[in-house]
Amino acid sequence: MEIIGEAGSNHNGDVETATRLIEAGKIAGVTSVKFQFIFPDDLYLPAFHENGQYIPNQAHAQRNEEQLTEGEWSQVWQSAEKIGLPVSASVFCERGLELLKHLGAPYVKIASTDLTNVGLIQKAAEKFPRVIISTGMATFGEIEQAVKVLNSSAPSASFDLMHCVSLYPCPLEKSNPGRVRLLKEAFSQQIGYSDHTQDVHSALLALAKGATFFEKH
């Protein structure tokens, strides 16, 4: 059973913390650990214009504090190799794709926010043998469009869809594991489940509905 341990950006900009997250994943028995490559200048405005003046964007400032350099990510990858656990990342821009390709990863994750980002999905399929796409907040029509893009851009690439509910944390009653079966019936890809709940009950229900791999936050 494939279980991806979600480390996100919880390294807080520290290589040793990132390594400890990988070590924790190894102890927990996950099959890989996934981080997030977030480059603030590519994703956030540094300031907002309000009442005739520019107000610093706190999200941009916080992400800057949490950011690892490319050299530091290389150290993380080297540590993961020593630990014996594959690592990958969610990417949100072309710079993230290039870095992940350079580091080497068995797959790339496209977050729900970019399910309709055709350009990013196309480039991901061209660069990686496996693409995982989360489907939180997406309509079936939007998911179908993403699948078409992947099929036309890189027919030989492997890609999987992942059900999730974009709440953090997600209450069990809102996790909707039944959507896994709907996705399986509508699409021929493997269907995974990105679990944002605080226990294992929702994942077990998703397994019963046909989920074949999991990502645990």
C-alpha positions as CSV (number, residue, x, y, z in Angstrom):
1,M,0.0,0.0,0.0
2,E,1.4,3.4,-1.0
3,I,1.2,6.0,1.8
4,I,2.6,9.5,1.2
5,G,3.6,11.3,4.3
6,E,2.7,15.0,3.9
7,A,5.5,17.2,5.3
8,G,4.4,20.3,3.5
9,S,6.4,23.4,4.5
10,N,6.6,22.3,8.2
11,H,10.4,22.4,8.0
12,N,10.0,26.1,8.8
13,G,13.0,26.9,6.7
14,D,15.4,24.5,8.6
15,V,17.2,21.6,6.9
16,E,17.5,19.7,10.2
17,T,13.8,19.9,10.8
18,A,13.1,18.7,7.2
19,T,15.4,15.7,7.8
20,R,13.6,14.9,11.1
21,L,10.3,14.9,9.2
22,I,11.7,12.3,6.8
23,E,13.0,10.3,9.7
24,A,9.5,10.4,11.3
25,G,8.0,9.3,8.1
26,K,10.4,6.3,7.9
27,I,9.5,5.3,11.5
28,A,5.8,5.7,10.7
29,G,6.1,3.4,7.7
30,V,5.2,5.7,4.8
31,T,6.4,4.9,1.4
32,S,7.6,8.4,0.6
33,V,7.5,11.9,2.1
34,K,6.3,14.9,0.2
35,F,7.2,18.6,0.8
36,Q,5.9,21.7,-0.9
37,F,8.1,23.9,-3.1
38,I,6.9,27.4,-2.4
39,F,8.6,30.4,-4.0
40,P,7.0,33.5,-2.5
41,D,7.9,35.8,-5.4
42,D,6.2,33.5,-7.9
43,L,3.0,33.0,-5.8
44,Y,2.3,36.1,-3.7
45,L,2.2,39.9,-4.1
46,P,4.8,41.4,-1.7
47,A,2.3,44.2,-0.8
48,F,-1.3,45.3,-1.3
49,H,-2.4,48.7,-2.4
50,E,-4.9,50.0,0.2
51,N,-6.1,53.5,1.0
52,G,-3.4,55.1,-1.1
53,Q,-0.5,53.2,0.3
54,Y,1.2,49.8,0.0
55,I,0.6,47.4,2.9
56,P,3.2,44.5,3.2
57,N,1.7,41.1,2.6
58,Q,2.2,39.0,5.7
59,A,1.8,35.8,3.8
60,H,4.7,36.7,1.5
61,A,6.9,37.7,4.4
62,Q,6.1,34.4,6.3
63,R,6.8,32.3,3.2
64,N,10.1,34.0,2.7
65,E,11.1,33.1,6.3
66,E,10.2,29.5,5.6
67,Q,11.9,29.1,2.3
68,L,14.8,26.7,1.7
69,T,17.5,27.5,-0.9
70,E,18.1,25.1,-3.8
71,G,21.4,24.1,-2.0
72,E,19.5,23.3,1.2
73,W,17.0,21.2,-0.7
74,S,19.9,19.3,-2.1
75,Q,21.0,18.6,1.5
76,V,17.5,17.4,2.3
77,W,17.5,15.0,-0.7
78,Q,20.9,13.6,0.3
79,S,19.6,13.0,3.9
80,A,16.6,11.2,2.5
81,E,18.9,9.0,0.4
82,K,20.8,8.0,3.5
83,I,17.6,7.4,5.4
84,G,16.4,5.2,2.5
85,L,13.1,7.0,1.8
86,P,12.0,8.6,-1.5
87,V,11.0,12.2,-1.3
88,S,9.0,14.5,-3.7
89,A,7.1,17.7,-3.6
90,S,4.0,19.6,-4.6
91,V,4.9,22.3,-7.1
92,F,3.1,25.5,-7.8
93,C,5.2,27.1,-10.6
94,E,7.7,26.3,-13.3
95,R,10.6,27.1,-11.0
96,G,9.4,24.4,-8.6
97,L,9.1,21.9,-11.5
98,E,12.6,22.6,-12.6
99,L,14.0,22.2,-9.1
100,L,12.2,19.0,-8.5
101,K,13.4,17.6,-11.8
102,H,17.0,18.6,-10.9
103,L,16.8,16.9,-7.5
104,G,15.2,13.8,-8.8
105,A,11.8,12.5,-7.6
106,P,9.6,9.5,-8.4
107,Y,6.6,11.7,-8.9
108,V,5.3,15.2,-8.9
109,K,2.2,16.4,-7.1
110,I,-0.1,19.1,-8.5
111,A,-2.3,20.6,-5.8
112,S,-6.0,21.2,-6.1
113,T,-5.4,24.9,-6.6
114,D,-3.7,24.1,-9.9
115,L,-6.0,21.5,-11.3
116,T,-7.1,24.0,-13.9
117,N,-3.6,25.3,-14.6
118,V,-3.2,23.7,-18.0
119,G,0.3,25.0,-18.6
120,L,1.7,23.7,-15.4
121,I,0.1,20.3,-15.8
122,Q,1.4,20.0,-19.4
123,K,5.0,20.7,-18.2
124,A,4.7,18.4,-15.3
125,A,3.7,15.5,-17.6
126,E,6.6,16.3,-19.9
127,K,9.2,16.2,-17.1
128,F,8.0,13.4,-14.8
129,P,7.1,9.8,-15.3
130,R,4.2,10.1,-12.8
131,V,1.9,13.0,-12.0
132,I,-0.5,13.1,-9.1
133,I,-3.3,15.6,-9.2
134,S,-5.6,16.5,-6.2
135,T,-9.2,17.3,-7.0
136,G,-10.4,19.3,-4.0
137,M,-13.1,21.9,-5.0
138,A,-13.0,20.7,-8.6
139,T,-16.1,19.9,-10.7
140,F,-16.1,16.7,-12.8
141,G,-15.9,18.8,-15.9
142,E,-12.7,20.5,-14.6
143,I,-11.2,17.1,-13.7
144,E,-12.1,15.7,-17.2
145,Q,-10.3,18.7,-18.8
146,A,-7.2,18.0,-16.7
147,V,-7.2,14.3,-17.7
148,K,-7.5,15.3,-21.4
149,V,-4.6,17.7,-21.1
150,L,-2.5,14.9,-19.6
151,N,-3.5,12.3,-22.2
152,S,-2.7,14.7,-25.0
153,S,0.5,16.2,-23.6
154,A,2.3,13.0,-22.5
155,P,0.4,9.8,-23.5
156,S,3.2,7.6,-22.0
157,A,3.2,9.4,-18.6
158,S,1.4,7.8,-15.7
159,F,-1.0,10.0,-13.7
160,D,-3.3,9.5,-10.9
161,L,-6.2,11.5,-9.4
162,M,-6.5,12.1,-5.7
163,H,-9.7,12.9,-3.9
164,C,-9.5,15.5,-1.1
165,V,-11.6,18.0,0.7
166,S,-9.9,21.4,1.0
167,L,-10.4,21.9,4.7
168,Y,-7.5,21.8,7.2
169,P,-8.3,19.9,9.4
170,C,-11.3,18.3,7.7
171,P,-14.1,17.0,10.0
172,L,-14.9,13.3,9.3
173,E,-18.5,14.1,8.4
174,K,-17.3,16.4,5.6
175,S,-14.5,14.1,4.2
176,N,-16.9,12.6,1.6
177,P,-15.0,9.3,1.0
178,G,-17.8,8.2,-1.3
179,R,-16.4,10.5,-4.0
180,V,-13.6,8.0,-4.4
181,R,-16.0,5.5,-6.0
182,L,-17.5,8.2,-8.2
183,L,-14.0,9.1,-9.5
184,K,-13.2,5.5,-10.1
185,E,-16.4,5.1,-12.1
186,A,-15.8,8.2,-14.2
187,F,-12.1,7.9,-14.9
188,S,-9.7,5.0,-15.7
189,Q,-6.9,6.3,-13.5
190,Q,-5.9,5.1,-10.1
191,I,-7.7,7.1,-7.4
192,G,-6.0,8.1,-4.2
193,Y,-7.2,9.9,-1.1
194,S,-5.5,12.9,0.4
195,D,-6.6,12.7,4.1
196,H,-6.9,16.0,5.9
197,T,-8.8,14.5,8.9
198,Q,-7.2,14.0,12.3
199,D,-7.6,10.2,12.6
200,V,-7.7,7.2,10.3
201,H,-11.5,6.5,10.0
202,S,-12.0,8.5,6.8
203,A,-9.0,6.8,5.1
204,L,-10.4,3.4,6.0
205,L,-13.8,4.4,4.4
206,A,-11.9,5.6,1.3
207,L,-10.1,2.3,1.1
208,A,-13.4,0.5,1.2
209,K,-14.6,2.7,-1.7
210,G,-11.6,1.8,-3.8
211,A,-8.8,4.2,-3.0
212,T,-5.5,2.5,-4.0
213,F,-3.0,5.0,-2.4
214,F,-3.1,7.6,0.3
215,E,-1.5,10.9,1.3
216,K,-1.7,11.7,5.1
217,H,-1.5,15.2,6.4
